Amino acid sequence: MAPIYVKHYPTKIVIKNSGGFPGDINESNIITHQSIPRNKLIAITLQHLKYVQRSGQGVDIMFQSMLTEGKPYPEYASTPNSVRLTLRSTMENQSFVRFIAETQDKRSKMFTLSELMILHYLREHQKITLKQAAKTIQETDDNAHKVLNALRDEGLLELNGKTYMLSLKVYETVKTDVAYVQDKTVSQIQAKDRILEHLKHKPSITNQKAQELCGFNKNQTYYILHQMCKDGILQPDGVGRGTKYKSVK
């Protein structure tokens, strides 16, 4: 019986509702969790009267609208006795909004919420792993893998080892081609550091072991090892699959 507060500020709207999340819904699964109405009869009645859209769509629509307009995620904060939702009006990145609009026009379909969330994550971060993607879109690893590969097939992402990053054509729109080179270079520097750290404790390293350390595939790892040999940092021992790489003292 407690009131619902809607507070309107110049840069945000804050909605506070009495009562915590129903069931096992929380901030980390609210997008994908099945809708649980507090009162099913009221929900069905409002739907029949066409006062509300189809049950369970509100959160998806809210997140998708905010991301498409380049605004921050809706912010939930909950206690056992209340839920607070904050919607901020500040546009974070105009170039990202243009990119979304232009790409949707070219592909003749809207981005799904999962696709938008992954692109939004990569706009703020250099790369994303499968586990990070699954957590971000609140889905299983299998579903996250499908979304990542779909974006990759469209040329919007590329696989760098075991992590995904924005492709060059997206960097040119959302960031810059310089940032693309910088981010890719950082990944290679980190890989070299991990290889050298391993060789401080072990006499040699194989391509397979380097793949595990760096998260790169076989060919990418070979390129890193080959470059380190050319730079006089490593020396190969053996040929073919049995090749081991040792640190040059």
N, C-alpha and C positions, 0 to 999 in steps of 0.2 A: 504493500500500500504506500510505499515511500515514493516521492516525486522523482522524475527524471529531469536532470539539469542540462540545458544546452547553452553553453557560453560562447559568444561570438566576439573574437578579438580581431584587430586589424590584420594579423598574419596567421590566424589559426581558429579552428572551431574545436571546442572541447565538450564532449558528451559524457555525462556521468550517470550511471544506472545503478540502482540499489540491487544487491544480490550478486554473488560471484558467478563465474561461468557454470553452466549446467553440465552434469555428467563429468566426463574426463576431458572436456575441451579445455585448452589453454592457449597461450600466445604462440606456441611452437607448432600447433596442429590445426589452428582455427580455419585455415584456408581449405584444407582437404578433408577435415572431419565431417562426417555426416551431420546434417542439421538436427538439433534437438530443441524443439520449441518448448518453452516453459509451460505453455497451455496449448495443447494440440487443437482443441475446439476453437479457441480464438484465432489461431493461425489459419485453420481451414476456412472459417467464416470470413475473415478478411480477404483471403484469396478468392473465394467465390464472389465476394462483392467487388472484386477488382481494385481494392484499396492497396494491395501489395503485389509485387511480382511473384513469380514462382518461388516457393519456399526453398531456402538454402542457397540462393544466388547472390544475396546482398554483399557478403564479404568479397567474393570473387570480383564482382562489378566494381566495388570500391577500390580494391587493390589495383585492378587493371586500369581504371580511370586515372588514378593518381600517378602510376608509372608512365602511362602514355603521355600525360601532360608534363612529365619531367619533375614531378614533385616527390617528396620523401614518402617512404612507406607510412601507412596508417600506424599509429603507435598505440598499442594496448598496454594497459597497466591494470592488474587485478589484485584483489584481496578476497578472502572468503565472503566478504559482505558487499563488495562493489566492483564494478568494472568501469574504467575510464578509457575513452577513445579520443585521441588527438589527431586532427587532420590539419596539416600545415599547408599554407598557400604558396610558399616560396618555391619558385622554379629553380632547380639545382643546375640544370645544364640545357641551354637552348639548342645547342647543336645535337644533343641526344634526341630531343623532341623532333627536330627536323629529320633526323635519320630514321626514326620510327615511322613518321608520316610518309616519307618518300619511299621507304622500303615496303611498307604496306601497300602503297599504290602500285609499285612495280610487281609485287607478288599477287596482287588482287585478292588479298585476304588479310585478316587481322592477325597480329601475333597472339598466341595463346598467353595466358597469364604466366605459365611456367617459362616460356621463351623470354618474356619481358623481364622476369625476375633474374634469369641467368645473364641476360645482356646488361641489366642494371648493375648486377654484382660485378661484372667484368669492366664496367665503366669506372667503378671505384677501385677495383683491385686488378692486379696484373694478370692473374690466372685463377683457374678454378679446377679442383679435382672432382672426381665422380662423387665422393663422399660429401664434399662441400656443396655440390649441386643438389644432391638428394636432400640435404638438410635445408638448403635455401628454398627449394620449391615444395618442401614438406611431402616428398614422395619417396617411393622405394628406389633402390639403386638401379633396378631394371628400367623403371620409367624415366629416371633422370638420364640414363644412358641413351635412351631413345630420343629424348629432347636434345641432348648435346649433339648426337650424330645427325639429327635433322637439320640443326643450325649449321653444322659442319658441311653437310651436303649442299646447302644453299650458299656456301662460301662466306658465311658470316663468322665462323670460328675456324681455328686450325688447331691440330693436336701437336703439342710440343712436349715430347716424352709422354708422360702419363697425365699431363695437365692440359687444359684447354685455354686458349687465349683468343682475343679478337683477331680477325684476319687483317691484313694490310689495308684492304679497301674500307673496312669499318674504322680503323685507326685514322685514316685520312679524313673521315667525316666527323667522328666523335672526339678523337684526340688529334695526333699528328703522325706523319710517317716517321718523324724523329723519335717519338715516344715508342713506336712499334719496334724500331731498331734497338732502342735502349732497353726495353723490357725483354726482348729476345736475348740481348747480350748479357743481361743480368742473369738469366737462367743458365747460360753457358758458363759464366764465371762461377756461379754457385756449384755447378757440376764439377768443374775443375778443382774447386776447393775441397769438395767431398772426396774426390779421388786422392788428392794429396794427403788429406787427413787419414784416409784408410792406409796409405802407404807408410805412414809414421809408425803404424803398429803391425803391418804385415809386409813381407818381402816383395810381394807382387800383387797384381790385380788382373782379372780376366774381363773380357767384354761383358760376360753375363753378370758378374758381380758389380761392375760399373753401372749396368742397367738398373739393378736393384737399388743402388745408392742414389742414382740421379733421376730415376723415373723416366728415362729416355728409352726409345726403342733401339733395336740392334744397330741400324744404320746411323742414327743420330749419335749413339754412343761411340761407334767406330770413328765418326767425324771428330768428336771431341778428343779421343785418344790419339788419333792421327795428328791432329793439330798440336797436341802436347809433345808428341815425338818430334815434329818439325821445329818446334820452339826449343828443343833441347831439354825439356823437362822430364820426359820419359824415354825409355828405350825398349823396343820390343824384344821378346825372347821366344823364338819359335815361329811357326807359320800356321795359317788357317785358324780353325776353331781352338786349337790348343795354344794359341799365342797368349803369352803373359806379358804384362807391362811392368817394368821396374823403374823406380825413381833414379834419376841420374844424380849421383852424389857430387 
